[in-house]
Amino acid sequence: MTDDRTADANGITATYEETETERLLTFEHETGTTAAVAQNREGYAMLKVRPAADGDELERYYGFDMALDHVGELLGVSPHDLPIPDAAADMGM
């Protein structure tokens, strides 16, 4: 069975979940550093980047790639090294 809500690569674990109000993609680096991208549950509107799932919003972006750039900066890695679970692949579209 394949889990389309989690992905691991390059010392980073990504987890996708849907809450009552938002779609949430969280990242945890093996060093313990975290970051999150949130979007409204309907899947439209700007993406919010946070230092953690329950953290305060740092910035908003229209594009998923721009949000991932910011996440990469927070984790100290290239955004290309971030694993993206299949369930989160359409965020920001």
N, C-alpha and C positions, 0 to 999 in steps of 0.2 A: 504494500500500500504506500502510495506517495503522499507526502504531506505538502500541500501547496501553500501553506501559511507560514512555513519557516524555511530558512536557508542559512547555510554556514559556508564561509569562505574567508581565507586570509585572516584568520583570528577574529572574525566578526560574526555574530549571530544576529539575524534579522527575523523579526516576528511580526506578522500581520494579524490584526484583529478588528472586529467591528463592535463598537459600543452602541448604546442607545442613540447617540447623537453623532458619532464620527467614525471614519475609517482611520486606523492608526497603524503606522509602520514604525516599529522601534528597533534600534540598533544597539548592540552592546559589544564593545571591543574587549579583547582578552585582558586589557589593562584595567577594565572596570569603567571606562568612559562610556557614556551613553548619549544618544540623540534620538529624536523622534520626528516624524512627519505626520501631520494630521490633516484630514480633509472632511468636509461634512459628509454625512451618511449617504446623501443622494449622489455623491461622486462628482459634484461640480463645485465651483468656488475655489478661491485661492488655497494653496497648501501652506500650512503653518509649520515652521521649524521650531522645535523646542529642545532644551538640553536633556529632557527626559519625558516620558509619556505624560506625566502629571505636572510638568514644569511650565513656567511662563513662556509665552510666545516670544521668540527672538526676532523673527522676520516672516514675511509672507511672500510667496512666489506664485506666479501663474503656471510655470512649467515644472514638471517633475525633475528634469535634469538640473535646473537651477537649485531646487531644494536639495537634491543629492549633492551638489557641489558644496553647499553650506554644511550638510551633514559630514561630508568628508573632511572639511576644515575642523569641525568640532571634534572628530575622532582622530585627526592627524593622519589621515590616509587619503589616497587618491579616490575620487568618487567612482572610478572604474573598478576599484577593489571591493565595492559594496555589494553584498549578495542581495538580490531582490526576489522574494518569494513570488511564485506565479500569481497568487491571488492579489498581489499589490501592483502588478505590472501595468495596470491601466490608470493608476493614480495620476491626477493632473491632466487628464485628457478630456 
